[in-house]
Amino acid sequence: AGGIGSGRQDAAAMALGATPGVPAFVRTKAIDYLRTSGKGVKDPGDLERLILGLRALGASPVDASGRDLVETLLSQQSKDGSFAGLVNQTAFAVLALRAAGRSKGSRPVKRAAAYLLGKAGTDGGFSYSGKGASGTDDTAGVVQALIAAGRKGAKVTTRATAFLEGRQLPDGGWPLGGEQRSNAQSTAWATQALLAAGKDPRKLRVDGNTPITYLRS
């Protein structure tokens, strides 16, 4: 079928899109699979990941099996600027809209960014729903979204970046929450966010370890 395990196809598409030398037929199969997957998708989170996956592969998200995934996503933006009332999905919406060609000054992106700016925790981080303890993955997603929305210099973005830097563990990686145990996903997310903020991951060093050495391990 050209597909990859359920729930992982968009992440795999982004990985393929970022990897040089992938054969054209592999990209074509992945694009066809994502377009087919998009036929009945309604959940904003799924729409966002499909858009990101298609764009990573160089395909348009506005004609996915007869559907305009971008307009379908935009139709779900709430009056407060959020998507599904969730920090996580709103951050992904910003990334998806920017990847699809919407400018940082476009109304949907500005409204979503304004929503995110108001959801920071007292520690500077962000949680999935905007309530509860801040986490690495959600904070990293918001940092990338705010920077993509032109809010790199905002105080909220600066504090969220500092939150991430402060959570790096001695092994060079990052934990998801407060469990103080690094994992590859959270480390990758934090590294992406700090790269977006202009940080060099080779200089993000604790006890001689960096996120790169942690991921390689």
N, C-alpha and C positions, 0 to 999 in steps of 0.2 A: 504493500500500500504506500510505501515511501514515508510512513509515519514513524513516530517514536512514542514510547509509552504514554498512556493517558495522563494529562496534567503536566507533562514535561516538554511538550512539543514547542512551545514558544520560547522557553529557556534554551532549548537545543538550537532553535533557529537563530537566536541571538549569538550563541557560541559559534555557529557555523559562519554567520555574517562577519564576525570579528576575526575569523581565521583565514589567513591568506592561503591560496592554492587549493581551495575546495573545488572539486570538479563541478562544472556547470550543471551536469545532469543531477547531481546531488542537491544543489540549490533549487533546481526546477521542481524536483520531487517534493522538497520541503515546502516550497511556496504553494504547490497544488494542494498539499495536505492541509496547510493552514487555511487556505481559501475554503476548502471543503468544511473544515472544522468551524468556520465562521458563519455557516448558514443559519444555525438556530441560536447562536449565542446572544444572550441578553444581559447577563451579569456584567456590570461595568468593569470589574477586575479582569474578567476573561477578555472583554473587548480591548482593554488597555494592553494586555500582554500579546494579543493577536496583532494589534497595530504595531507594537514594538518589534515583534518577530518578523512581520512582513517587511517593515522598513529596514531592519538589519540585513535582510536578504536582498534589498534593493527593489522590492515590489511595492506596488501602490495599495494602500488600505482602503481606497475609495471605490474599488471595484472588486470586492471579494465575493465571488459567486453571486453577482447581482446586487450585493449590499454595499452601501457606503458605511463602513465601520466607524468612521470619524463622526459622521452626522448622527449615527445611532448612539454613539457615546455622548455626544453633546446634548442630545435630547434628554439625558438623564442627569444633567447638572442641576442641583437644587438652587433655590433662591439665595441660600447663604454662600454659594460658590463651591460647595463640596460635592463629592460624588459618593452616594450611599451614606452620607453623614459620617464618613470615616477618613481619618488622616491618611492611612496607608493608601486607600484607593484614590484619594484626591491627589496625592503625590504622584502616583503612577499615571493618573490622567494628565497631569502637566507634562510628564516625560513623553507620553504617547502623543499628545497634541503637538508638542514641539517637534517630535520626530516626524510627524505627519505634515509639517510645514507651517503650522500656526506660529505667528511671531510672538515674542515675549510680551509685546504690547497689545496683543489681541485681547478682547474682552473676556473670553472664557478663561484664558491663562491668568489674566490679572485677578479675576474673581477667585479662582482656585488658590492662587498665591496668597491673597488677602486672608482667606479662610485658614490656610496653614500658619500664617504669621500669628494668628490669634490662638493657636493650639499648643504652644510650647509649654512644657512643664516648668515648675519652679527651678529644676536643676538644669534647664536649658535643653533637655532632650525631648523626644516625642514618643508617644505610645500609639498603638494601632488605631484606637478609637478616639484618642484625645483625652482619655481618662485613664487613671492608673499609672503604674510605674513606667518610666521611659525605658526604651530598649534600643539596642544597637541598630538592628535592621531598619526599624521604622524611622529612627533619627537620620540614618544614612540616606534613606529614600527621600526624606523631606529636604535634607541639605542639597541633594542633587536637583530636586524639583525647584527649590527656591533659586538656586543658581541658574538653572535653565530658564527661569522666569525673570531673570535680570535683577534678582535680589541678593547678589553676592555680598554686597557691602552692608546689608541690613543687620542691625544688632542681633536679631533673632538668629540669623544664619551664623553669625560669628560665635554666639553662645553655643549653638548646636554643634558647630565644628569643634569647639573647645571641649564639649561634653564627650565627643567621640575620642579625641586625643587623650582625655583623662581616663578612659576606660581600657586602654591598651594594656594587656597583661605582660608579665615578664617573658613569656614565650614568644612575644611579638604579635600574637593574635588578639582577637576580640571575642568576648562571650555574647550570647544573645541577650540575656537579662542579668540578673544578679547572682547567677550560679557560679561565677568566677571560673568558668572553664571555656577555653577558646574552642571555636568550631570554624570550619572552612567557609561556610556561607556568610556568617557574620563578619569574618575577617575580610572576605571579598567585598562585601557591601561597604564596610567602613573604609576600605582602601579606595574604592571607586569614589566615595563622597569626598575624601580628603584630597584625592587627585583633582576632582572638580573644583575644590577650594584652593588649588594651587600648591598643595603640599607634595613633596617628593617622598614616596613610600620608602625609598632607600635610607631616608633620614629619620623615619619614624622608628626610632630604636629604643628598646628597653632591655637592659642587661645584655646588650650586644645583639639582640634579636630584632628582626624587622618583620612586617607582614609578609614580605616575599619569602624570607627564610622559613617562616611558619607554614605558609602554603606549600612550599616545596617539600616540607617534612611530612 
